[in-house]
């Protein structure tokens, strides 16, 4: 092989090496960017979620409803009891009746959808752990709210339990069996308003019990 051919081969090898190295570097950068993006997307979704009480006159797609319910049921529960039940309401007459069952849920008169998050007393922990259902159903509700926001929907948590009057009124409207206690009604729809989320971070609400470093 003459000098010219050797030079050509060397240049080709160097070119291939540069391409391979470049691909690896780009791949590494993309992995890093993807990781940062996933983190930022999650944190941004949490930080920008806010209560929405006015909605457009269009229905929420069934696939989005299922995604919200899947997110809700991915929440942690004590002893994995999953003591929850979800009543999905998109019938106009029932939504209007539910608006009368809770004085703080008048936005239901314009909303296309509500999901009533209930505790199932047949699935609770026996004995002193029974009331953990409240924490479990609350965690599921927050997951549901975050999923709604991530899909471009607006939602608001309207409380029911422990108000006996609200629980009875909602239960009667939905013909709930005795074992189901409504914790809340999540009102959902496409936002017709865009309020700014509140920054609720307050350092005075934090106490650190840090490990002391020996000098």
Buried (B, 14 or more C-beta within 10 A) or exposed (E): EEEEEEEEEEEEEEEEEEEEEEEEEEEEEEEEEEEEEEEEEEEEEBEEBBBBBBBBEEEBEEEBBEBBBEBBBEBEBBEEBBBBBBBBBBEEEBBEBBBEBBEBBBBBEBBBBBBBBBBBBEBBBEEEEEEBBBEBBBBBBBBBBBBBBBBEBBBBBBBBBEBEEBBBBBBEBBEBEEBBBBBBBBBBBBBEEEEEEEEEEEEEEEEEEEEEEEE
